[in-house]
Structures are given as structure tokens and as C-alpha cells.
């Protein structure tokens, strides 16, 4: 046990009277234990303190360099509390059992601790604060590793969605490009056949061409907004999000004679991440399209229907197809990362996994996939607390 010379005798006597074995117990623990008074002065440190910070053999050594233990806390990471937070919210930390974490770098080595503070009295009735620092470095490094892997999955899902979106843009641009080409050919024919180009011809060509080009430009702007999303929560209308994705996907659906029935009429607003919800819609609608493609021409009338229902305490979004359903033996694995029902070359297996993460982790909802009749229904539910109708 390490005390300052001035305080060691009285405090040591109180500790010994409380429990003659206390000194050995505190030194044997794997945690750093510190006693602090109301004046922010350290009164006691156990042996683990010196083990972690060998430059300080006792409190006098520490006091020569620092006024508070919080001066050791790193300030370069918002995940962990720093000196300013520690002093401003000291009473809050004492009263609440919410986990607080600190990051300390000493001698070029970084260690992560869980911080616990309790208020205690000894025989003299003086108040003491017991500060416990528990080493959670292994857990924190594993957590950070999981976060990095999650971000990698998100990036892979985003790249997969980008590929799908580029394909949808190609479909969407095909018709206006053909129209623009036709206008140019007609203009050239008039010029070559000496029929004469009038001012009216040129004005008509300009108006039609500009209209086509502006629509194509809007497609690119929508694409850019989709992949450069606002990362803060916003209030938005679900119907608008569905309509925007419908614009992107409708031409690729038409290519395979898939009818997309949008039955969303009510304006229902929620608070969340609009672009991420749109990514979920895109993943689900693309999965339905791929299921129809795998069926070939077996489905006489391929149809995907979108419904939004406002119930008493939830909002339910249902996207239903008639593409044959998912085999019972694999439906329970459909949300696993890298699990795909598509041929290996066509599917990454992360779209539905990321969709579930977005709905359940980012937006506080629930995402389910169920077989229904001759197809699959994707069910997205949000609690009523994020809903507003008008």
C-alpha cells in the first residue's frame, strides 16, 4: 500500500481498524484502487497503480507531476472520458452505474480501463471516494476489431448496391439516350436533304434535348445523394423514400416484365436515416428481381407489391413478391453475413445482413423475411414513437 508521508499514519490506522487484512486484499487485486478526498487529493494507491505506472512509487511521486489522476486520461478519443468530463461530472459518475471508460497512454503503451467511483466513510466519518480502474484492454480491442469488420461489411454492401444502382441507371438512361439520338438523326436528315432547318426546328430540338438532358442529370444527382447520405437523423416521409427507389429500379423491372405495385398513399413520416432505409428497399427489391430471373419465365405474372400500414403501436412496411419463396432449410440463415441464395458469382451475401443491421441497429425497428403463399414477404416494422402522420 502506498500513501503520502503526511497522511499515511492516520489513514493507515483507520484502514487497519476497519479490517486488519484490508491492506493485503487491496494489494492483491488485479484492479487499480485509489482513495481520494473531497479536495481532489489522492490519499492512497494500491500496488497495481505502481505496476501500471512504474514511474510513481508512491503518491508523493505522483503529486510532483500531477494534480489529479484524470491528467493521465487521453483526450484524443471521444469514446472515453477526459479530464474535463471527469471533473465536471464527478458527482454524476459516483451516483450512476452507467459504464464509463478511460484510455491511458503511458510509456508509449495504451491501456483501456473501466472507471468506477463509490463514496465511502471510514471510522473518522470523513468522506472518501474509492476510484477503481479495471483493465478492459482485451475487450476494447476486440470491440474495435468488430467495429472495423462491421465497417468493412458496410462498405462491401455499399459497393454491391452501387453496382446494382449503376445497372439501374443504365436501364433508366437507355430510353432518353435513344430519344436524344433520334432527335439528332432527324436534325441531320433535314440538313442533308436540303429541306431547310427553320428556327422553329432548332428551338424544338433545343427544348426537347434540354428536357432529356435535365432528366438524365437528375438521375445522377439522385445517385450522388444516395451514396453521399446525410449521417444525421432526419424526419422524412416513407412514401417519398419508396418513390425515389422506384424511379431507380422501374426500368430494370420492366426489362424482365416484373410489375411493381406501389400501394403507398398515406403520408407517414418517421425519424431516421432516409438514405439507409432506401438502401434497404433497394436490397429487398433487387433480391425479388433476382429471384424472378432465377425462375426464368416460369412465373406468368411476376409481381412485387409494396404496402405501408399504420397499426395501433407500429408502422408496418410489407414488400411481397410471387417469385417462389425461400427453401425452408435455409430461410433461418438468410440474414447471416456472406450467406447468399444466389450463385456465388452473382451474390455477395451481405445485402440482407446489412439491411437487418440498418433497420434494427441504426433505426430501432425490426426486419423479417417470411414465405407467404407463392413468394416471400419482407416485413419492416417501426415503433409508433418515431411516427407522424398527416
Buried (B, 14 or more C-beta within 10 A) or exposed (E): BBBBEEBBEBBBEBBEEEEEEBBEEBEEEEBBBBBBBEEEBBBBBBBBBBEBBEEBEBBBBBBEEEEBBBEBBBEEBEEBBBBEBBEEEBEEBBEEEEEBBBBBEBEEEEBBBBBBBEEEEBEEEBEBBBBBBBBBEEEBEEEEEEEEEBEEBBEBBBEBBEEBBEBBBEBBBEEBEEBBEEBEEEBEEBEEEEEEEEEEBEEBBEEBBEEBEEEBEEBEEBBEBBEEBEEEBEEBBBBBBBEBBBEBBBBBBEEEEBEBEBEBEEEBBBBBBBBBBBBBBBBBBBBBBBBBBBEEEEBEEBBBBBBBBEEEEBBBBBBBBBBBBBEEEEBEEBBBBEBBBBEEEEBBBBBBBBBBBBBBEBBBBBBBBEBBEEBBBBBBBBEEEBBEEE
